Amino acid sequence: MEKIGVIKYVENKGWVIEYTTGQSLWDKMKGLPDETNGVSETIYVPILKKIVEENLDWFNSLMITKREPHKMFDLVDGHGVINLKDMFDITELNYQLGLYVGEHIVMKYLPNLSTDSLKGNIVIDVTPEEAAEHERLNQEWFSHYMADDSKQRFKLLRDYADSLAVKYLKPELKVMVPKVYPINMENFRKGVYQSIWDCDRSHYLLDDDFFEQTMDGAWCSYIKLKLSINPYIIK
């Protein structure tokens, strides 16, 4: 695979993969050298016509939902060649049901720490001393993100933030959602996961056995979440 780009429909061009040359902001923040000399250019690579024809329903679903997903692609004879075998229809109703259940969880149950840059409706305060130390580490990293030791500074910040999460957040959450009856559990799980991941403020991911149905007559179903701590590893 050669590039990561955004799949989109462009008037007078058809379905293309759009990507921008030049150094990314993330690479700048990691302190990597800029090998492009600050020059960037937006490139539109036409997707091979056969791929569009064989996956027309999927491409049409992008038009309906206005989504522009990122996708790896090969460049062959000037055309983008992508593998859509692992994709699924994002308009599928079990996936859509999962999106709404996930959004319900994000709005009502997800806790955040007062040191988190993004916060929801439940905020847990850390001590003033812990908040001050977190801010110090954050400023140390941000003010040196182009320095050679940027990765080490970021690791110190991440490690400290993770220690606060372990201290103040429950290792598992079991939350109530309005009773639902998903038929395709895999697509339902993808939808719930997508909403929680996309909120950019969750310390939790779905448990392996994430869904628990209640007895007949009960008003709710249960979703189980587990605290997700991923140590930052310097490569």
C-alpha positions, 0 to 999 in steps of 0.5 A: 500500500502506498498512500492513505487518502480520503475517498470522495466524489468530485464533480467532473472527476468522479470517485477519487482518493484525495491526499495531500503531499508534505509533512503531516502535523502529527509528524511535526509534533513528533519532531520528525524532520521535514523532508518536503521543505514545506511544500505541499500539494493536493492530489486527486487519484481516480479510483479504478472504474472496475472497483466502483462498478463492483461496489456501487452500493457502497459508494452510493452509501457514502453519497447518502451519508456524506462520509469520507473514509480514509483508506489505504490504496495502491497506485497502479497506472495512475489509478487508485486500487483499493480493497473493499472486501473488508468494508461493510454497508454503513447504512445497515440498520444494526450498525446504525442502531449501535451508533445511537446506543453508543451516542447514548452512552457517551452523553450519559455515562462516560466519565472524564477527569478534570485534567482531560482536554475534552470533557463530557457530562461526568467530570471527576476532579483530581487533586490540585497538586495532580492537576498542576503536575499534569499541566507542567508535563503537558507544557513541557511536551508541547513547548518542545514538540520539535525537540529531539526528546519530544517522544520522551516528554510525551511518554512522561505525560501519557504515563502520568495521565494513565496513572490518574485514570487508573487511580480515579476511574473504575476498571469496568462499567456496566451501563443501562441503555434503552432495550434494543434487539440487535440481530447482527451483533457484529455490526451492532458492536461496530456501531457502538464502538464507533460512537465511543471511539469517535467522541475522542474523550473515552477512557473505555472500550467495549468488553469482550462480552459487551452486550447483556439482554434482560428478561422479557418485560424489562425496560433496558439492555446492558452494555459493558465497558472496560478501562483501556490503558495503552502505554505509549511505546517509543519506537 
